[in-house]
Every structure is written in structure tokens, then in C-alpha cells.
């Protein structure tokens, strides 16, 4: 569609684009197709008053507050973007029945939400100038996140009480979410320990299955703190272009040995098929979710059979 807004909001276009992608792929192992009523990576922003700017490949969120001291975040049931999300989720569920799951949209939480509502550069200053106000807002976001998550989970949960999440083929037999803090690339480990880790602990404690999206080399310095978040179940690593794939040996000591040693599961996504065997032989299948792609279905099925031997 020529109109980016229509591309994101028209349920018929959402169905068409999703099904076109499904037709081009065979989903094997633990991977699955899905549809989602999402307003970009950070839907919660729109529920809290941010006006979205629709682009062909993403959505930007306009700041809402100029001063954290006077900021009052509210979640209104009649918010048009929240109502669109509920309505479209129900429409997709009716359409997808017995076809594929409808996934939880990418709500996002904590500091990443505040960076949109207040502005990224401004938030960096506020963390130093008025940390108590940022903590006040983060405390509010703890509950505001679940004001969105809980009703959506009630709509989306399957017969096992599980839900799919839009990111990383995440599904668990219970309340399942992905958490993140891309903003962390710009802050110290001390600030991460103060402004991210405690709120992540609380967020993950209110669900059954959680994975953290560790994004880029500048976020690696926070891994030791993440591994100490007791309620966090798994860590997903995105190296970013042009770095080696997540399963590459270069990350074994820096990332994965620490993750497994902390008792966390590993989400190792988007690797060339030749990296699957050495990774599984090193770390095993228990607590490992690794994905790849092949040129043909025959190659994929052979690789899947081989994996059952490599990860023992």
C-alpha cells in the first residue's frame, strides 16, 4: 500500500502480508507462523498518549512530556490505539482459528518507553539531574505495562495457558514475554543496575516465561548484571551487522558460557546452518533455542534430524 498508516492499521493488509510470508516458508522444529495486531516496537507508548508516526518499516513515537517532575502517565481504556489493538486482535483471532497463533504485540517497557515519552537525549540528562523522578515514573510503568499485557493475555492464551510473543518465535506454556533495554547501550553498568535491573526483576516475576533481548556489542557490559536477575528465564543475543552470528565461537566465552552458568536458557537466533552442530555439541539442547534457515525443506528436515543427535 502507498499509505504507510493503512499498511499498519488495515486488518486485511495485515492478513495478506502475514500469509504471503507464511507461503514462502516451512516452519519446523519450534518455529511457528503467527499474526499480530501491533503498533511497532513499543506499542505501550501509544496507549500512554504518544502519537505514532507510521513509516513503511517501523513506527516512531512522538514525545509526550517535557518535564519528568510533572509527567503523569495514564492508561485510558478509551485510548483509540488501545481500542484498535483489542479490536484487531479479536478479528485476527477469529480469522486465524485453527491456522496459527495470534501473538502478543511488542509492548516494550521501562527505560525504553521513557526514552520515547520524554526524548532520548533528555532522558540521559534526567538520569543525572532528577533520578528520583525517573524512579517514580518507572514504578508507575511496572503496573502500566501489565494494564496492557493482562487483558491481551486473556484474549490470546491457548489451551495450555500459554501465549506467543511477536519477538523471536517466543512461546511458553504460561504468561510469556520479551523484555529489553536498547537504551542501555548509552548508560553505565551502575546506571543499568539502578534504573533497569530492579524493574526487570519485578516485570519478569509477574510472568511465567521471560527472555531478555540483549542488543549489540555496547550492551554486553550489562550481561553480568542480567545474569543476576533471578526472575529472568532466558537471554537472547543480537550481535548486529556486520558482526558474526549469535552461535559463532567468538560469542561462546563472552555471552553463552555466562548465560548457561547463571542457569538461564539461551535464545540463539538467525544462524547459518553450519553453526548449529558445533554450538549444540558444546552447550547441549537443554535450555537452548537455536534457529537457522536452509534453501530447501529437505535440507531443513535433515538438519532437524541431525540436531537430535548433536544436542544429547
Backbone bond lengths (Angstrom), bond angles and torsions (degrees), N, CA, C in turn:
res aa  C-N    CA-C-N  psi(-1)  N-CA   C-N-CA  omega(-1)  CA-C   N-CA-C  phi
1 X - - - 1.464 - - 1.530 111.41 -
2 X 1.325 116.18 147.18 1.458 120.50 178.83 1.522 111.22 -72.53
3 X 1.306 117.37 -31.10 1.457 122.12 -177.51 1.526 109.47 -90.68
4 X 1.336 117.41 113.21 1.464 120.80 -178.70 1.522 111.01 -62.25
5 X 1.305 116.79 -33.56 1.468 120.22 179.06 1.526 110.46 -61.38
6 X 1.326 116.47 -45.52 1.461 120.93 179.40 1.528 110.87 -64.07
7 X 1.314 116.06 -35.14 1.461 120.93 179.45 1.527 111.56 -59.41
8 X 1.325 116.31 -36.97 1.463 120.80 -178.76 1.523 113.20 -86.07
9 X 1.332 117.47 -31.94 1.462 120.52 -167.71 1.524 114.83 -103.66
10 X 1.315 118.73 -19.57 1.460 121.24 -176.44 1.533 109.76 -80.98
11 X 1.333 118.60 113.95 1.470 120.26 -177.77 1.523 113.43 -57.80
12 X 1.329 117.51 -33.91 1.462 119.75 -179.75 1.531 111.02 -66.83
13 X 1.321 116.78 -36.82 1.465 119.95 177.81 1.525 110.29 -71.16
14 X 1.325 116.83 -37.95 1.469 120.32 176.35 1.525 109.95 -58.92
15 X 1.323 116.39 -45.10 1.469 120.56 179.21 1.531 110.65 -62.98
16 X 1.324 116.25 -46.66 1.466 120.45 -176.58 1.523 111.11 -61.79
17 X 1.331 116.81 -48.01 1.469 120.45 -178.37 1.524 110.90 -64.17
18 X 1.325 116.63 -41.15 1.464 120.29 -179.70 1.521 110.88 -64.45
19 X 1.316 116.65 -45.50 1.462 119.98 -178.48 1.525 111.60 -68.42
20 X 1.323 117.70 -33.66 1.464 120.38 176.69 1.522 110.33 -62.02
21 X 1.327 116.16 -40.73 1.463 120.46 177.73 1.525 111.32 -66.73
22 X 1.325 116.33 -40.14 1.468 120.53 179.66 1.526 111.62 -63.52
23 X 1.331 116.88 -38.74 1.466 120.50 -177.64 1.523 111.92 -65.03
24 X 1.311 116.90 -25.30 1.462 121.09 -176.86 1.521 112.98 -87.46
25 X 1.333 117.92 -2.04 1.464 120.60 -173.10 1.519 111.50 -135.91
26 X 1.326 115.00 156.20 1.461 122.58 168.35 1.523 106.48 -115.76
27 X 1.315 116.83 126.21 1.459 121.49 -176.35 1.518 109.06 -100.27
28 X 1.317 116.44 116.23 1.460 121.78 -177.45 1.524 110.18 -123.27
29 X 1.326 115.13 168.02 1.460 119.25 -178.60 1.514 110.39 66.63
30 X 1.325 116.48 -129.81 1.464 121.09 -178.34 1.523 112.69 -97.49
31 X 1.336 117.78 5.40 1.464 120.62 178.51 1.527 110.16 -83.49
32 X 1.307 116.08 149.90 1.464 119.86 -176.65 1.524 109.83 -150.86
33 X 1.334 117.49 151.42 1.459 120.50 172.77 1.525 109.80 -80.11
34 X 1.316 116.06 159.19 1.466 119.46 178.20 1.523 108.79 -158.71
35 X 1.314 115.51 166.93 1.459 122.35 168.32 1.521 107.69 -123.51
36 X 1.329 116.11 160.85 1.464 119.33 -177.48 1.520 110.07 -152.59
37 X 1.320 115.22 143.45 1.464 122.04 171.81 1.522 107.05 -98.30
38 X 1.321 116.20 86.89 1.458 120.51 -173.35 1.512 112.95 -119.74
39 X 1.324 114.90 147.91 1.459 121.57 176.46 1.522 109.51 -112.10
40 X 1.334 115.14 50.98 1.447 120.71 177.45 1.515 113.27 83.39
41 X 1.330 116.67 -177.71 1.468 121.56 179.05 1.522 111.16 -81.60
42 X 1.320 115.25 80.10 1.464 120.63 -177.69 1.512 111.94 140.71
43 X 1.332 116.09 40.98 1.468 120.68 -177.59 1.520 112.55 -55.13
44 X 1.335 116.81 -31.48 1.465 119.72 -177.48 1.524 111.64 -58.66
45 X 1.335 117.52 -30.23 1.466 120.14 177.31 1.520 111.43 -54.32
46 X 1.329 116.11 -44.41 1.465 119.55 -176.56 1.523 111.18 -69.05
47 X 1.332 117.31 -32.04 1.459 120.31 179.19 1.528 111.44 -70.99
48 X 1.341 116.24 -19.35 1.468 121.39 -178.57 1.523 112.20 -102.75
49 X 1.336 116.89 11.79 1.456 119.65 171.37 1.506 116.88 111.92
50 X 1.333 118.42 -5.92 1.461 119.81 178.97 1.526 110.10 -74.95
51 X 1.319 115.59 137.64 1.462 120.49 177.94 1.527 108.26 -91.14
52 X 1.326 117.96 119.97 1.463 119.92 -176.60 1.521 112.68 -75.61
53 X 1.330 115.01 148.24 1.456 122.06 172.01 1.516 107.08 -112.46
54 X 1.313 116.80 113.19 1.463 122.01 -172.87 1.527 111.01 -83.82
55 X 1.333 115.22 126.20 1.459 123.37 176.08 1.529 107.84 -118.86
56 X 1.333 118.68 162.36 1.469 119.41 -178.34 1.522 113.95 -57.28
57 X 1.343 117.85 -36.87 1.461 120.40 -173.58 1.518 114.40 -112.77
58 X 1.319 118.08 -6.97 1.459 119.70 -179.41 1.522 108.96 -160.27
59 X 1.318 115.54 -177.37 1.461 122.07 176.66 1.519 107.91 -131.02
60 X 1.333 116.36 133.39 1.458 121.44 174.39 1.521 108.58 -100.72
61 X 1.325 115.88 152.99 1.466 120.53 -177.42 1.527 109.44 -119.96
62 X 1.323 115.71 128.94 1.455 120.19 -179.54 1.524 110.79 -79.79
63 X 1.350 117.49 139.89 1.471 120.11 177.48 1.526 111.46 -58.35
64 X 1.322 114.84 152.33 1.462 121.33 -178.06 1.523 111.50 -113.74
65 X 1.332 116.95 -37.41 1.462 121.48 -172.81 1.525 110.93 -117.14
66 X 1.343 115.48 143.07 1.462 121.24 177.35 1.521 112.55 -101.22
67 X 1.322 116.88 -19.41 1.465 120.79 -176.87 1.521 108.48 -139.27
68 X 1.333 118.68 117.13 1.469 119.50 -179.32 1.522 113.40 -62.25
69 X 1.321 117.26 -24.92 1.468 120.01 -178.95 1.520 111.87 -67.47
70 X 1.323 117.04 -28.58 1.469 120.41 -179.36 1.527 112.41 -106.58
71 X 1.322 116.99 1.53 1.467 120.51 -178.37 1.520 110.73 -70.38
72 X 1.311 116.17 130.67 1.467 122.61 176.76 1.529 107.67 -130.29
73 X 1.301 115.74 103.46 1.467 120.07 -178.26 1.522 109.58 -83.89
74 X 1.314 116.22 132.36 1.462 121.00 178.72 1.523 109.72 -133.45
75 X 1.312 114.68 145.39 1.465 122.03 177.14 1.522 106.62 -110.75
76 X 1.317 116.11 107.25 1.461 120.97 -177.82 1.525 109.73 -100.19
77 X 1.311 116.10 129.96 1.461 120.37 -179.06 1.523 112.21 -61.72
78 X 1.333 116.91 -27.58 1.466 119.10 -178.58 1.532 112.70 -91.43
79 X 1.327 117.57 8.65 1.461 120.66 174.57 1.533 109.13 -54.79
80 X 1.337 118.36 127.23 1.476 119.62 -173.63 1.526 113.46 -62.16
81 X 1.324 117.12 -33.24 1.465 118.99 -179.95 1.523 110.89 -73.27
82 X 1.301 118.17 -34.54 1.464 121.25 174.85 1.520 110.02 -66.64
83 X 1.320 116.49 -43.56 1.458 119.85 179.51 1.532 111.04 -65.18
84 X 1.345 117.23 -37.28 1.469 119.68 175.59 1.525 110.22 -62.33
85 X 1.325 117.05 -42.65 1.464 120.92 -178.62 1.523 110.98 -62.05
86 X 1.324 117.13 -45.97 1.465 120.56 179.22 1.528 111.02 -63.59
87 X 1.327 116.04 -48.03 1.466 120.22 -177.20 1.529 111.16 -62.79
88 X 1.325 116.81 -45.98 1.461 120.28 -176.98 1.519 111.20 -70.36
89 X 1.325 117.25 -35.61 1.467 120.31 175.54 1.521 110.27 -59.60
90 X 1.323 117.00 -44.33 1.475 120.33 179.10 1.531 110.64 -64.17
91 X 1.329 116.88 -40.67 1.468 119.97 179.50 1.528 110.94 -63.72
92 X 1.323 116.57 -42.95 1.461 119.97 179.56 1.520 111.20 -67.31
93 X 1.322 116.61 -36.70 1.468 119.17 177.78 1.518 111.28 -61.55
94 X 1.313 115.89 -44.22 1.462 119.30 179.65 1.527 110.62 -62.91
95 X 1.319 116.50 -38.05 1.460 121.26 -178.68 1.528 111.94 -73.94
96 X 1.326 116.63 -37.18 1.471 121.51 -173.28 1.521 113.78 -88.28
97 X 1.305 117.64 -1.76 1.460 120.26 -176.51 1.532 110.24 -51.75
98 X 1.320 115.75 126.72 1.472 123.51 -178.86 1.533 113.28 66.77
99 X 1.337 118.19 10.19 1.467 121.24 177.80 1.526 111.44 -109.12
100 X 1.323 116.00 -54.92 1.461 121.20 -177.07 1.522 108.49 -164.93
101 X 1.337 117.76 163.62 1.463 119.57 178.01 1.526 111.71 -72.27
102 X 1.315 115.00 156.56 1.459 121.98 164.49 1.525 105.76 -101.80
103 X 1.315 116.69 127.48 1.461 121.24 -170.35 1.524 112.25 -94.34
104 X 1.326 114.68 157.63 1.459 122.01 171.18 1.528 108.94 -65.70
105 X 1.338 118.43 131.40 1.470 119.46 177.75 1.523 111.57 -68.11
106 X 1.319 115.48 165.30 1.467 121.78 -177.14 1.526 109.17 -82.50
107 X 1.320 116.43 85.08 1.461 121.79 -175.06 1.526 111.65 -66.05
108 X 1.331 116.48 -49.32 1.473 126.04 -172.97 1.533 109.59 67.23
109 X 1.314 115.51 161.04 1.452 121.88 -165.98 1.525 111.85 -148.18
110 X 1.333 115.00 176.56 1.456 123.00 166.67 1.513 116.57 52.20
111 X 1.332 114.34 -136.81 1.459 121.58 -174.75 1.528 112.19 -58.29
112 X 1.327 118.14 -36.88 1.466 119.76 179.91 1.524 111.45 -63.22
113 X 1.322 117.69 -34.80 1.466 120.30 175.44 1.525 110.40 -69.31
114 X 1.330 117.14 -44.80 1.469 119.71 179.70 1.523 111.72 -62.28
115 X 1.328 117.64 -31.61 1.466 119.57 179.78 1.523 111.42 -65.74
116 X 1.325 117.11 -26.26 1.467 120.86 176.07 1.526 110.91 -84.70
117 X 1.315 117.02 -43.50 1.462 120.40 -176.48 1.523 112.43 -69.47
118 X 1.348 116.58 -31.10 1.467 121.23 -178.28 1.525 113.13 -105.69
119 X 1.328 117.45 -23.47 1.460 122.22 -172.78 1.521 110.07 102.90
120 X 1.320 116.23 137.13 1.465 120.33 -174.22 1.522 112.44 -63.97
121 X 1.321 117.90 -52.26 1.466 120.59 -179.28 1.519 111.28 -61.92
122 X 1.316 115.88 -40.18 1.460 119.86 179.88 1.526 111.01 -63.43
123 X 1.343 116.89 -42.37 1.462 119.95 -178.44 1.523 111.07 -63.39
124 X 1.318 117.76 -38.01 1.462 120.19 177.57 1.528 110.73 -57.56
125 X 1.311 116.56 -38.46 1.466 120.74 177.93 1.522 111.24 -72.02
126 X 1.331 116.67 -42.15 1.467 120.36 -177.69 1.526 112.15 -63.90
127 X 1.325 117.87 -32.10 1.465 120.08 179.35 1.521 111.28 -59.29
128 X 1.333 116.15 -29.10 1.466 121.57 179.38 1.523 111.21 -92.65
129 X 1.335 116.51 -43.29 1.466 120.66 -171.95 1.521 113.90 -80.88
130 X 1.328 117.90 -34.92 1.474 119.62 -177.31 1.523 110.22 -144.47
131 X 1.324 117.62 62.63 1.469 120.40 -177.30 1.519 113.69 -59.70
132 X 1.339 116.97 -30.54 1.462 119.15 -178.26 1.522 111.32 -65.25
133 X 1.334 117.32 -32.99 1.464 120.33 178.44 1.528 110.69 -72.42
134 X 1.312 117.02 -35.09 1.463 120.11 177.26 1.527 109.97 -67.21
135 X 1.315 117.34 -40.25 1.466 119.80 176.04 1.531 110.74 -62.69
136 X 1.323 116.99 -38.42 1.473 120.19 178.18 1.525 110.43 -60.48
137 X 1.316 116.37 -44.79 1.462 120.09 -179.63 1.528 111.58 -69.14
138 X 1.318 117.09 -37.85 1.467 120.05 177.61 1.524 111.05 -64.82
139 X 1.323 116.76 -37.31 1.468 120.27 175.63 1.527 110.40 -60.46
140 X 1.328 116.65 -42.05 1.463 120.30 178.54 1.529 111.12 -64.61
141 X 1.327 116.19 -39.98 1.465 120.07 -177.64 1.520 112.68 -65.17
142 X 1.334 117.49 -26.42 1.466 119.92 176.19 1.521 110.81 -51.29
143 X 1.332 115.51 -49.43 1.465 120.06 -177.96 1.522 112.37 -82.64
144 X 1.331 117.68 -33.65 1.462 119.98 -179.25 1.523 111.25 -63.99
145 X 1.326 117.23 -35.61 1.465 120.17 176.55 1.524 110.09 -57.83
146 X 1.314 116.10 -46.25 1.465 119.25 -177.06 1.524 112.95 -78.10
147 X 1.343 117.41 -14.20 1.467 118.87 170.42 1.523 110.11 -63.67
148 X 1.324 116.39 -28.71 1.469 120.79 175.81 1.519 111.26 -91.49
149 X 1.327 117.14 -44.91 1.463 120.41 -174.37 1.524 111.61 -62.60
150 X 1.320 117.81 -46.91 1.468 120.65 -172.12 1.530 113.31 -60.69
151 X 1.349 119.56 -50.60 1.473 118.45 178.68 1.527 112.63 -63.58
152 X 1.336 116.67 -36.18 1.465 119.05 178.14 1.523 110.79 -67.71
153 X 1.318 116.47 -40.01 1.467 119.17 176.86 1.524 110.47 -60.69
154 X 1.332 117.21 -42.03 1.466 119.97 179.53 1.526 111.32 -60.67
155 X 1.334 116.80 -32.78 1.463 120.37 177.06 1.527 111.95 -75.89
156 X 1.327 116.42 -37.08 1.464 121.12 -167.62 1.517 115.03 -95.48
157 X 1.307 118.37 -18.23 1.465 119.83 -172.80 1.525 110.95 -61.05
158 X 1.333 115.04 142.54 1.453 121.31 -178.13 1.523 110.73 -97.11
159 X 1.334 116.30 -169.89 1.463 120.27 -174.74 1.526 112.51 -66.86
160 X 1.328 117.88 -16.38 1.465 121.08 176.96 1.523 111.73 -96.97
161 X 1.317 116.30 4.88 1.456 119.85 -177.87 1.507 113.04 77.63
162 X 1.341 116.89 13.83 1.456 120.83 -178.46 1.511 112.37 -100.13
163 X 1.317 115.51 167.60 1.462 120.67 174.22 1.519 110.03 -141.67
164 X 1.324 115.17 147.88 1.461 121.13 172.09 1.520 108.41 -84.78
165 X 1.334 115.71 149.72 1.461 121.87 175.70 1.521 107.61 -118.95
166 X 1.317 117.50 141.32 1.459 121.19 -173.65 1.521 112.63 -55.80
167 X 1.327 118.34 -32.29 1.462 120.88 -173.75 1.524 112.51 -88.74
168 X 1.329 116.54 133.10 1.467 123.40 163.65 1.526 114.76 67.26
169 X 1.317 119.31 27.09 1.466 121.74 -178.35 1.535 110.64 53.23
170 X 1.306 116.50 36.87 1.465 120.25 -177.86 1.522 109.93 -79.07
171 X 1.310 115.48 128.70 1.460 122.88 171.70 1.517 107.39 -149.17
172 X 1.311 116.34 143.41 1.453 120.52 174.55 1.510 109.31 -146.20
173 X 1.337 117.96 155.15 1.470 121.32 -179.44 1.522 111.60 -79.33
174 X 1.320 115.44 55.14 1.456 123.35 -178.61 1.518 107.80 174.27
175 X 1.316 116.83 -168.36 1.464 121.60 179.90 1.535 108.90 -67.24
176 X 1.331 116.17 117.75 1.464 121.73 -169.86 1.526 110.43 -124.97
177 X 1.340 116.25 132.48 1.458 119.77 179.31 1.519 111.74 -145.44
178 X 1.321 114.71 163.07 1.461 124.12 171.35 1.517 107.73 -112.62
179 X 1.326 117.51 134.07 1.459 121.67 175.47 1.521 109.39 -118.17
180 X 1.329 116.10 164.90 1.453 119.20 -177.05 1.518 110.20 -164.98
181 X 1.338 115.36 168.13 1.458 121.65 166.13 1.521 107.88 -154.87
182 X 1.325 116.42 81.96 1.461 120.37 177.80 1.529 111.25 -63.12
183 X 1.321 116.11 -26.55 1.464 122.28 176.77 1.527 111.18 -59.80
184 X 1.333 116.48 -22.17 1.465 120.93 -174.90 1.521 112.91 -62.32
185 X 1.338 117.82 -20.28 1.466 120.36 177.85 1.522 111.59 -63.38
186 X 1.340 117.03 -16.51 1.466 120.94 -176.03 1.520 113.43 -106.16
187 X 1.340 118.35 2.09 1.461 119.71 -176.52 1.524 110.80 -126.22
188 X 1.323 115.07 163.11 1.461 121.72 -178.53 1.525 110.99 -77.77
189 X 1.329 115.12 168.75 1.468 119.02 176.38 1.523 110.97 -66.04
190 X 1.328 117.66 -32.64 1.469 120.03 177.09 1.522 110.52 -63.53
191 X 1.324 116.75 -43.81 1.465 119.87 178.43 1.523 110.83 -67.19
192 X 1.320 117.22 -37.68 1.461 120.05 177.02 1.525 109.97 -61.34
193 X 1.315 116.69 -42.52 1.469 121.11 179.60 1.517 111.49 -64.35
194 X 1.336 116.62 -30.90 1.461 120.20 -178.01 1.523 113.10 -86.99
195 X 1.324 117.11 -44.85 1.462 120.47 -169.36 1.531 114.65 -102.87
196 X 1.320 117.56 -10.08 1.464 119.41 -177.28 1.523 111.98 -119.34
197 X 1.313 117.51 -56.59 1.472 121.27 -171.25 1.528 114.25 -56.10
198 X 1.342 120.44 -46.06 1.473 118.73 -178.46 1.525 113.14 -62.92
199 X 1.315 116.55 -36.30 1.461 120.63 -178.74 1.528 110.64 -76.76
200 X 1.314 116.22 -32.55 1.460 120.41 173.59 1.524 110.31 -64.20
201 X 1.315 116.91 -41.95 1.467 121.51 177.40 1.523 110.75 -56.87
202 X 1.320 116.32 -45.37 1.473 120.71 -179.45 1.527 111.40 -67.17
203 X 1.325 115.64 -44.57 1.465 119.41 -178.30 1.522 111.16 -60.18
204 X 1.323 116.49 -48.44 1.465 120.62 -176.50 1.521 111.88 -69.57
205 X 1.326 117.15 -27.86 1.464 120.57 179.49 1.525 111.83 -67.35
206 X 1.329 117.36 -19.93 1.461 120.87 -177.94 1.529 112.80 -93.56
207 X 1.331 116.65 6.16 1.459 119.47 175.01 1.521 108.78 -131.00
208 X 1.315 116.40 176.16 1.465 121.11 -177.17 1.524 112.68 -94.70
209 X 1.324 116.52 -36.25 1.460 121.12 -176.48 1.524 109.13 -135.70
210 X 1.316 115.86 126.24 1.464 120.61 -176.94 1.515 110.12 -137.49
211 X 1.325 116.05 143.72 1.461 121.20 173.28 1.515 108.71 -131.04
212 X 1.321 116.43 144.24 1.464 121.43 180.00 1.523 109.17 -105.88
213 X 1.315 115.88 131.66 1.465 123.67 179.57 1.525 108.91 -89.55
214 X 1.341 116.04 99.70 1.466 122.48 178.22 1.523 107.49 -89.27
215 X 1.326 116.70 113.17 1.462 120.65 -165.90 1.523 111.91 -116.52
216 X 1.325 116.20 105.25 1.451 121.53 169.99 1.514 115.54 91.02
217 X 1.331 116.71 155.86 1.464 121.86 -176.89 1.524 114.37 -56.68
218 X 1.340 118.14 -32.20 1.461 119.91 -178.95 1.524 113.00 -71.68
219 X 1.331 116.84 -8.83 1.469 120.30 177.94 1.524 112.35 -95.79
220 X 1.332 117.49 -10.79 1.468 120.27 -175.45 1.523 111.58 -60.02
221 X 1.326 117.08 -32.02 1.466 119.27 -177.22 1.524 113.27 -61.81
222 X 1.328 117.16 -16.19 1.463 120.34 -179.85 1.527 112.97 -93.33
223 X 1.317 117.51 -0.63 1.464 120.35 -173.27 1.525 112.25 -61.51
224 X 1.325 118.05 -40.97 1.467 120.05 -179.01 1.528 111.21 -60.98
225 X 1.326 116.85 -39.02 1.470 120.42 177.40 1.523 110.11 -67.56
226 X 1.326 117.09 -43.19 1.463 120.80 178.91 1.523 111.58 -58.57
227 X 1.310 116.21 -40.38 1.464 120.25 -178.28 1.525 112.01 -65.41
228 X 1.327 117.11 -15.87 1.460 121.14 178.94 1.528 112.84 -93.61
229 X 1.337 117.36 -3.22 1.470 121.04 177.56 1.524 107.57 -78.06
230 X 1.312 116.47 103.44 1.461 121.45 -169.29 1.522 113.19 -63.53
231 X 1.323 117.60 -36.33 1.463 119.84 -175.08 1.525 113.29 -80.74
232 X 1.330 117.60 -9.73 1.467 121.80 179.04 1.521 109.59 -78.88
233 X 1.329 116.72 128.04 1.462 120.69 -174.11 1.528 113.97 -92.97
234 X 1.342 118.34 -32.26 1.468 120.16 -172.80 1.519 110.52 -147.82
235 X 1.332 115.75 159.36 1.466 122.09 176.53 1.523 108.83 -129.17
236 X 1.332 115.17 132.66 1.465 122.52 177.23 1.523 107.87 -112.30
237 X 1.320 117.30 133.78 1.465 122.15 -174.84 1.522 110.55 -115.25
238 X 1.335 116.03 124.06 1.456 122.93 174.90 1.522 108.50 -113.94
239 X 1.340 118.78 104.71 1.464 120.77 -176.88 1.524 113.92 -67.50
240 X 1.345 116.73 -31.81 1.455 120.70 -176.83 1.517 112.51 83.68
241 X 1.302 116.04 148.26 1.471 122.83 179.23 1.526 109.59 -68.68
242 X 1.328 119.64 139.72 1.466 130.60 3.28 1.525 112.89 -101.02
243 X 1.303 117.59 29.21 1.466 121.44 -175.50 1.529 111.73 -71.80
244 X 1.333 117.28 159.69 1.470 120.76 178.03 1.524 111.82 -60.21
245 X 1.317 116.08 158.38 1.466 122.91 -178.91 1.526 111.13 -62.31
246 X 1.334 117.66 159.76 1.468 120.89 -175.86 1.522 114.90 -56.51
247 X 1.342 117.95 -32.53 1.465 120.35 -177.41 1.523 113.02 -84.24
248 X 1.316 117.81 -4.04 1.462 120.76 -178.19 1.535 110.92 -60.84
249 X 1.330 115.77 147.70 1.465 120.99 -177.48 1.528 113.20 -58.58
250 X 1.316 116.82 -25.33 1.458 119.39 -178.32 1.525 112.01 -60.90
251 X 1.352 116.99 -22.51 1.468 121.10 -178.14 1.529 113.00 -98.70
252 X 1.305 117.94 -4.18 1.463 119.05 -174.23 1.524 111.77 -60.59
253 X 1.330 116.65 -50.51 1.467 119.56 -179.58 1.523 111.87 -76.88
254 X 1.332 117.10 -39.14 1.465 121.03 -175.17 1.523 112.80 -69.98
255 X 1.334 116.18 -34.47 1.470 120.62 -173.38 1.526 112.03 -119.89
256 X 1.310 116.40 -64.76 1.462 119.94 -161.09 1.521 114.38 -73.73
257 X 1.310 119.44 -36.03 1.463 119.06 177.87 1.524 110.88 -63.68
258 X 1.326 116.77 -35.34 1.467 120.80 177.14 1.527 111.02 -68.65
259 X 1.330 116.44 -40.30 1.468 120.93 -179.38 1.525 110.66 -63.29
260 X 1.319 117.09 -50.78 1.468 120.52 -179.42 1.526 111.24 -65.76
261 X 1.338 117.77 -38.54 1.466 120.91 -179.82 1.520 111.66 -63.44
262 X 1.336 116.56 -28.84 1.463 121.12 179.18 1.523 112.52 -83.08
263 X 1.330 117.04 -0.51 1.455 120.39 -179.62 1.514 113.95 80.30
264 X 1.333 116.84 16.22 1.461 120.88 177.86 1.530 110.12 -92.55
265 X 1.319 115.68 153.92 1.457 120.39 171.01 1.524 109.52 -81.87
266 X 1.339 115.72 159.93 1.462 121.55 -176.73 1.517 110.34 -117.07
267 X 1.330 116.55 128.17 1.458 122.04 172.22 1.525 107.05 -105.98
268 X 1.341 115.45 109.38 1.465 122.89 -170.76 1.524 106.59 -117.18
269 X 1.307 116.90 91.05 1.461 120.64 -163.54 1.524 113.09 -110.48
270 X 1.346 115.16 144.25 1.449 121.20 170.74 1.512 114.87 75.09
271 X 1.323 116.53 50.89 1.461 121.59 -177.67 1.523 111.86 -107.36
272 X 1.332 118.89 153.08 1.463 119.89 169.00 1.523 109.39 -65.82
273 X 1.315 118.58 147.52 1.467 120.90 -172.72 1.523 114.22 -59.42
274 X 1.331 118.19 -28.26 1.463 119.47 -177.37 1.531 113.16 -70.71
275 X 1.335 117.87 -12.03 1.463 120.21 178.51 1.523 113.04 -89.70
276 X 1.321 117.57 -10.68 1.466 120.33 -176.05 1.526 111.26 -67.44
277 X 1.322 117.06 -46.88 1.468 120.35 -176.46 1.527 112.98 -60.32
278 X 1.339 119.85 -52.98 1.466 118.07 -178.89 1.522 113.18 -62.59
279 X 1.340 117.22 -34.00 1.461 119.05 -179.69 1.525 111.24 -67.27
280 X 1.325 117.05 -46.85 1.461 120.24 -179.40 1.524 111.70 -66.97
281 X 1.313 117.28 -35.04 1.463 119.32 178.15 1.529 111.28 -68.49
282 X 1.328 116.52 -29.45 1.465 120.45 179.15 1.523 112.01 -80.09
283 X 1.343 117.22 -44.39 1.463 120.50 -170.67 1.525 114.09 -110.29
284 X 1.323 118.48 -17.00 1.450 120.97 179.85 1.515 112.71 84.16
285 X 1.332 114.88 170.59 1.463 120.71 -177.47 1.520 112.57 -85.92
286 X 1.329 117.46 -26.49 1.465 120.66 -177.68 1.528 109.92 -64.62
287 X 1.322 116.00 123.52 1.453 120.23 179.80 1.512 114.20 75.56
288 X 1.334 117.31 14.94 1.468 121.34 -177.83 1.521 110.78 -119.05
289 X 1.326 116.30 128.11 1.461 122.35 171.48 1.521 106.48 -122.09
290 X 1.317 116.16 106.16 1.460 121.21 -175.84 1.526 109.32 -121.60
291 X 1.331 116.86 136.19 1.461 120.58 -178.42 1.525 110.62 -124.58
292 X 1.321 114.08 154.38 1.453 122.14 178.01 1.521 108.36 -155.61
293 X 1.305 116.51 -179.33 1.456 121.66 175.57 1.513 109.64 -139.88
294 X 1.319 115.90 153.01 1.463 121.26 178.25 1.522 109.51 -130.62
295 X 1.328 115.54 169.02 1.458 119.68 -177.98 1.508 114.26 -76.52
296 X 1.351 116.94 -27.47 1.461 120.24 -177.73 1.524 110.27 -135.28
297 X 1.324 115.31 160.04 1.464 119.88 177.09 1.527 110.75 -65.62
298 X 1.317 116.69 -36.06 1.467 120.10 179.54 1.529 110.67 -61.13
299 X 1.328 116.59 -44.77 1.460 120.23 177.29 1.526 111.18 -61.48
300 X 1.317 115.55 -39.64 1.462 119.72 -178.64 1.524 111.27 -65.21
301 X 1.324 117.08 -43.21 1.466 120.05 -178.62 1.534 111.00 -68.11
302 X 1.311 117.11 -36.28 1.468 119.41 176.46 1.526 110.46 -65.03
303 X 1.334 116.17 -43.34 1.459 120.20 178.88 1.524 111.04 -61.95
304 X 1.323 116.45 -39.84 1.459 120.39 178.93 1.527 110.76 -63.87
305 X 1.317 117.47 -41.18 1.467 120.88 176.68 1.527 111.07 -63.65
306 X 1.321 116.71 -42.64 1.463 120.66 179.79 1.530 111.37 -62.87
307 X 1.323 116.27 -36.71 1.471 120.39 -177.78 1.525 111.90 -59.74
308 X 1.318 116.79 -31.98 1.467 119.92 -178.89 1.522 111.39 -64.48
309 X 1.325 117.31 -22.73 1.473 120.92 176.74 1.525 112.12 -91.06
310 X 1.320 116.62 -37.25 1.462 120.22 -175.08 1.526 112.86 -68.30
311 X 1.319 116.72 -34.35 1.461 118.42 -172.59 1.506 115.48 -91.44
312 X 1.327 117.88 6.74 1.471 120.96 -177.12 1.526 109.89 -69.30
